[in-house]
């Protein structure tokens, strides 16, 4: 397997593993997560198995659209937008409000370039790492493709800043066997956004990376309830987890889940970056085989990585198996909701 394909596969599998392992704890406070989590961290979504959520679905849709239109931002965004439209018909559980509104706008005929909602959620960032891997050599094209993906659902510039940062760091991971210098991380982050608030986010990220303590990346407002879905809260934690535990995929994911909040998305982003750095071989095998999902299984992700690397469109069609799968997923999510009514608190 060539290096590029291994990096694409690692990125997508890392996203899926982080997403599925941490999904059962989404929305819990840090205190309650630590009461629920049993060591070692394993799949616990459905009888010792894991399923993926919208984080992985969206990353896969981006990879599918990239395979068809790797260098044309407009056609890429149209292909991605149609996947989002069809995905909504499959009744996805836990869809973000901004994403829901933007897809409804797409169905009303608003073009992908104007369908996004003014929201600074982490939805755009959760699917941007694979773009950074595929266009790690072309800075200008990478930025255009990330923006094309972001504005379908998020028109707030802050959403795009976060997505640009994750894609740029994924590109950095492609070119560094060892841990990158912190000065490079700082340069990449500063180049990805604008404004005083963004600079504060960068400084919080760097402080956590240099201290070796991922929890230092958590915003004060998130200390008790867990890391929120606001991109300026999500990004520092995901980046710090990847950087502090560089080369150790398991510890990267474990460090994010215990902070609570939007655990699956934070872990999916951190896992995407860690997967680029470690490739499939660095991801715990039991976590990979523990994903029990269809059609977005671990084997399909490996097949998609090959298709994306080779420019093969045969394995990149939207699967309507997502509809019955969505009903099953919804039922399991509701069961988790009932379980949370009971101890431990």
C-alpha positions as CSV (number, residue, x, y, z in Angstrom):
1,X,0.0,0.0,0.0
2,X,1.4,3.4,-0.9
3,X,1.8,6.1,1.7
4,X,-1.0,8.4,0.5
5,X,-3.6,5.6,0.6
6,X,-2.4,4.5,4.1
7,X,-2.8,8.1,5.3
8,X,-6.3,8.4,3.8
9,X,-7.3,5.1,5.3
10,X,-5.8,6.0,8.7
11,X,-7.6,9.4,8.6
12,X,-11.1,7.8,7.9
13,X,-10.6,4.8,10.2
14,X,-9.3,7.1,13.0
15,X,-12.4,9.2,12.7
16,X,-14.7,6.2,12.7
17,X,-13.0,4.6,15.7
18,X,-12.9,7.7,17.8
19,X,-16.5,8.4,16.9
20,X,-17.8,4.9,17.7
21,X,-15.8,4.2,20.9
22,X,-16.8,7.6,22.5
23,X,-20.4,7.8,21.2
24,X,-22.0,6.2,24.2
25,X,-20.8,9.0,26.4
26,X,-21.9,11.9,24.2
27,X,-23.5,14.7,26.2
28,X,-22.4,13.5,29.6
29,X,-20.5,15.7,32.1
30,X,-16.9,14.8,32.7
31,X,-17.8,13.7,36.2
32,X,-20.5,11.3,35.0
33,X,-18.4,10.0,32.1
34,X,-15.7,8.9,34.5
35,X,-18.4,7.0,36.5
36,X,-19.5,5.2,33.4
37,X,-16.2,4.5,31.7
38,X,-14.6,1.2,32.6
39,X,-10.9,0.5,31.9
40,X,-9.8,-0.4,29.4
41,X,-11.9,1.8,27.1
42,X,-13.9,-0.4,24.7
43,X,-16.9,-0.4,22.4
44,X,-20.0,-0.2,24.6
45,X,-22.7,1.2,22.2
46,X,-24.5,-2.1,21.6
47,X,-23.4,-5.3,23.5
48,X,-19.7,-4.7,23.2
49,X,-20.0,-3.4,19.6
50,X,-19.8,0.1,18.1
51,X,-21.6,2.1,15.5
52,X,-20.7,5.4,13.9
53,X,-22.6,8.7,14.0
54,X,-22.8,11.7,11.7
55,X,-19.1,12.5,12.2
56,X,-18.1,9.4,10.3
57,X,-20.9,9.6,7.8
58,X,-20.0,13.1,6.8
59,X,-16.3,12.3,6.5
60,X,-17.2,9.4,4.2
61,X,-19.5,11.6,2.1
62,X,-16.6,14.1,1.7
63,X,-14.3,11.3,0.6
64,X,-16.9,10.0,-1.9
65,X,-17.4,13.5,-3.4
66,X,-13.6,14.0,-3.5
67,X,-13.2,10.8,-5.4
68,X,-15.6,12.1,-8.1
69,X,-14.4,15.8,-8.2
70,X,-11.0,16.0,-6.5
71,X,-10.0,19.5,-7.9
72,X,-13.3,21.2,-8.7
73,X,-14.7,22.9,-5.6
74,X,-18.1,23.8,-7.2
75,X,-18.9,20.3,-8.5
76,X,-17.4,18.8,-5.3
77,X,-19.8,20.8,-3.1
78,X,-22.8,19.9,-5.3
79,X,-22.0,16.2,-5.0
80,X,-21.5,16.5,-1.3
81,X,-24.8,18.5,-0.9
82,X,-26.8,15.7,-2.6
83,X,-25.3,13.2,-0.2
84,X,-26.4,15.4,2.7
85,X,-29.9,15.7,1.2
86,X,-30.3,11.9,0.8
87,X,-28.7,11.3,4.3
88,X,-31.5,13.4,5.9
89,X,-34.1,11.2,4.3
90,X,-32.5,8.3,6.3
91,X,-33.6,9.9,9.6
92,X,-30.2,10.3,11.2
93,X,-30.3,10.5,15.0
94,X,-28.6,13.4,16.8
95,X,-28.3,15.6,13.7
96,X,-27.1,19.1,14.7
97,X,-29.6,21.9,14.4
98,X,-27.5,24.0,12.0
99,X,-26.9,20.9,9.8
100,X,-30.7,20.1,9.8
101,X,-31.6,23.6,8.8
102,X,-29.0,23.8,6.1
103,X,-30.1,20.5,4.5
104,X,-33.7,21.6,4.6
105,X,-32.5,24.8,2.8
106,X,-30.8,22.6,0.2
107,X,-34.1,20.7,-0.4
108,X,-35.8,24.0,-0.9
109,X,-33.5,24.7,-3.8
110,X,-30.9,27.0,-2.1
111,X,-27.5,26.3,-3.7
112,X,-24.7,24.7,-1.5
113,X,-22.8,28.0,-1.6
114,X,-25.6,29.7,0.3
115,X,-27.3,26.9,2.2
116,X,-25.2,27.2,5.4
117,X,-26.6,28.5,8.7
118,X,-24.7,31.2,10.7
119,X,-23.4,28.8,13.3
120,X,-19.9,28.2,14.7
121,X,-20.5,24.5,15.5
122,X,-17.9,21.8,14.9
123,X,-19.7,20.2,12.0
124,X,-17.5,21.6,9.3
125,X,-14.3,20.6,11.1
126,X,-15.4,17.0,11.8
127,X,-15.3,16.3,8.1
128,X,-12.3,18.4,6.9
129,X,-9.3,16.2,7.8
130,X,-9.6,14.0,4.8
131,X,-9.4,17.0,2.5
132,X,-6.2,18.0,4.1
133,X,-4.8,14.5,3.4
134,X,-5.9,14.4,-0.2
135,X,-4.6,17.9,-0.9
136,X,-1.6,18.0,1.4
137,X,0.6,19.3,-1.4
138,X,-1.6,22.1,-2.6
139,X,-2.3,24.8,0.0
140,X,-4.6,27.0,-2.2
141,X,-6.8,24.1,-3.5
142,X,-7.1,22.6,0.0
143,X,-8.5,25.9,1.4
144,X,-11.0,26.2,-1.5
145,X,-12.2,22.6,-1.0
146,X,-12.5,23.0,2.7
147,X,-14.5,26.3,2.3
148,X,-16.7,24.6,-0.3
149,X,-17.5,21.8,2.3
150,X,-17.9,24.2,5.2
151,X,-20.4,26.7,3.7
152,X,-22.9,24.0,2.9
153,X,-23.8,23.8,6.5
154,X,-22.0,26.6,8.4
155,X,-21.7,30.2,7.1
156,X,-20.1,31.6,10.2
157,X,-16.4,32.3,9.4
158,X,-15.5,30.7,12.8
159,X,-16.8,27.3,11.5
160,X,-14.6,27.6,8.5
161,X,-11.5,28.7,10.5
162,X,-11.8,25.5,12.6
163,X,-12.3,23.3,9.5
164,X,-9.3,25.0,7.8
165,X,-7.1,24.4,10.9
166,X,-8.0,20.7,11.1
167,X,-7.3,20.2,7.3
168,X,-4.0,22.1,7.6
169,X,-2.9,20.0,10.5
170,X,-3.8,16.8,8.7
171,X,-1.6,18.0,5.9
172,X,1.2,18.6,8.4
173,X,0.7,15.1,9.7
174,X,1.2,13.7,6.2
175,X,4.7,15.2,6.0
176,X,6.0,14.4,9.5
177,X,6.9,11.0,10.7
178,X,7.7,12.3,14.2
179,X,5.9,14.9,16.3
180,X,6.0,18.3,14.5
181,X,7.6,21.3,16.2
182,X,5.2,23.4,18.3
183,X,6.3,26.5,16.3
184,X,4.9,24.8,13.2
185,X,1.6,24.1,14.9
186,X,1.4,27.7,16.0
187,X,2.1,28.9,12.5
188,X,-0.5,26.6,10.9
189,X,-3.2,27.6,13.4
190,X,-2.6,31.3,13.1
191,X,-2.7,31.1,9.4
192,X,-6.1,29.3,9.5
193,X,-8.2,32.1,11.1
194,X,-8.5,35.7,12.1
195,X,-9.4,37.9,15.1
196,X,-8.6,38.2,18.7
197,X,-10.9,35.4,19.8
198,X,-9.1,33.0,17.3
199,X,-5.7,34.0,18.6
200,X,-6.9,33.2,22.2
201,X,-8.0,29.8,20.9
202,X,-4.6,29.2,19.4
203,X,-2.8,30.3,22.6
204,X,-5.0,27.9,24.7
205,X,-4.2,25.1,22.3
206,X,-0.5,25.8,22.4
207,X,-0.5,26.0,26.2
208,X,-2.1,22.6,26.5
209,X,0.3,21.1,24.0
210,X,3.4,22.5,25.7
211,X,2.2,21.5,29.2
212,X,1.4,17.9,28.1
213,X,-2.0,18.2,29.8
214,X,-5.0,17.9,27.4
215,X,-7.4,19.1,30.1
216,X,-5.7,22.5,30.0
217,X,-7.3,23.0,26.5
218,X,-10.8,22.9,28.0
219,X,-12.5,26.3,28.2
220,X,-13.5,27.4,31.6
221,X,-17.2,27.3,30.7
222,X,-16.8,23.6,29.8
223,X,-15.0,22.3,32.9
224,X,-18.1,20.9,34.5
225,X,-20.5,20.1,31.7
226,X,-17.9,18.8,29.2
227,X,-16.5,20.1,25.9
228,X,-19.2,21.8,23.9
229,X,-19.8,21.6,20.2
230,X,-18.7,25.2,19.7
231,X,-15.7,24.9,17.4
232,X,-13.5,27.2,19.5
233,X,-14.1,24.8,22.4
234,X,-13.7,21.6,20.4
235,X,-10.6,22.4,18.4
236,X,-8.1,23.0,21.2
237,X,-9.0,19.8,22.9
238,X,-8.9,17.7,19.8
239,X,-5.6,19.2,18.6
240,X,-4.0,18.9,22.1
241,X,-5.0,15.3,22.4
242,X,-3.4,14.4,19.1
243,X,-0.2,16.4,19.8
244,X,0.3,15.5,23.5
245,X,-0.2,11.7,22.8
246,X,1.4,11.8,19.3
247,X,1.9,8.3,18.1
248,X,-0.3,6.7,20.7
249,X,-3.8,6.4,19.3
250,X,-5.4,4.7,22.3
251,X,-4.3,7.4,24.7
252,X,-5.3,10.1,22.3
253,X,-8.9,8.9,22.4
254,X,-8.9,8.1,26.1
255,X,-7.8,11.6,26.9
256,X,-10.8,13.1,25.0
257,X,-13.6,10.9,26.3
258,X,-12.9,11.6,30.0
259,X,-13.5,15.3,29.4
260,X,-17.1,14.7,28.6
261,X,-19.5,16.8,26.4
262,X,-19.4,16.3,22.7
263,X,-17.2,13.2,23.1
264,X,-17.8,11.5,19.8
265,X,-17.0,14.6,17.6
266,X,-14.0,15.6,19.7
267,X,-12.7,12.1,19.5
268,X,-13.5,11.8,15.8
269,X,-11.5,14.9,15.0
270,X,-8.6,13.9,17.2
271,X,-8.8,10.3,15.8
272,X,-8.6,11.7,12.2
273,X,-5.4,13.5,12.9
274,X,-4.0,10.6,15.0
275,X,-4.9,8.1,12.2
276,X,-3.0,10.1,9.6
277,X,0.1,10.0,11.9
278,X,-0.2,6.3,12.8
279,X,-2.0,4.8,9.8
280,X,-4.2,1.7,10.3
281,X,-1.4,-0.2,12.0
282,X,-1.3,2.2,14.9
283,X,-5.1,2.0,15.6
284,X,-6.0,-0.7,18.2
285,X,-7.2,-3.7,16.2
286,X,-10.0,-4.5,18.7
287,X,-11.4,-1.0,18.1
288,X,-11.4,-1.5,14.4
289,X,-13.1,-4.9,14.3
290,X,-15.5,-3.8,17.0
291,X,-17.2,-1.4,14.6
292,X,-20.4,-3.3,13.7
293,X,-22.1,-1.1,11.1
294,X,-23.5,-1.1,7.6
295,X,-22.9,0.3,5.1
296,X,-20.1,2.4,6.6
297,X,-18.1,-0.5,8.0
298,X,-14.4,-0.6,8.6
299,X,-14.0,-2.7,5.5
300,X,-15.9,-0.2,3.4
301,X,-13.7,2.6,4.7
302,X,-10.6,0.7,3.6
303,X,-12.2,0.2,0.2
304,X,-13.1,3.8,-0.1
305,X,-9.5,4.9,0.8
306,X,-8.4,2.8,-2.2
307,X,-11.0,4.3,-4.5
308,X,-10.1,7.8,-3.4
309,X,-6.4,7.2,-3.9
310,X,-6.9,5.7,-7.4
311,X,-9.7,8.0,-8.5
312,X,-12.1,5.1,-8.8
313,X,-15.8,6.2,-8.7
314,X,-17.3,2.7,-8.6
315,X,-17.3,2.4,-4.8
316,X,-18.4,6.0,-3.9
317,X,-22.2,5.9,-4.4
318,X,-24.6,6.9,-1.7
319,X,-26.0,3.7,-0.1
320,X,-29.7,3.5,0.8
321,X,-28.8,0.9,3.3
322,X,-28.4,4.0,5.6
323,X,-32.2,4.1,5.9
324,X,-32.9,0.8,7.7
325,X,-29.6,1.3,9.5
326,X,-30.8,4.7,10.7
327,X,-33.9,3.2,12.2
328,X,-31.8,0.7,14.2
329,X,-29.4,3.4,15.3
330,X,-32.2,5.5,16.5
331,X,-33.7,2.7,18.6
332,X,-30.3,2.1,20.3
333,X,-29.8,5.8,20.9
334,X,-33.2,5.9,22.6
335,X,-32.3,2.9,24.7
336,X,-29.1,4.8,25.8
337,X,-31.3,7.7,26.7
338,X,-33.4,5.6,29.0
339,X,-30.3,4.0,30.6
340,X,-29.0,7.4,31.5
341,X,-32.0,8.0,33.8
342,X,-30.5,5.5,36.2
343,X,-27.3,5.5,38.3
344,X,-24.4,6.0,38.5
345,X,-25.0,9.8,38.6
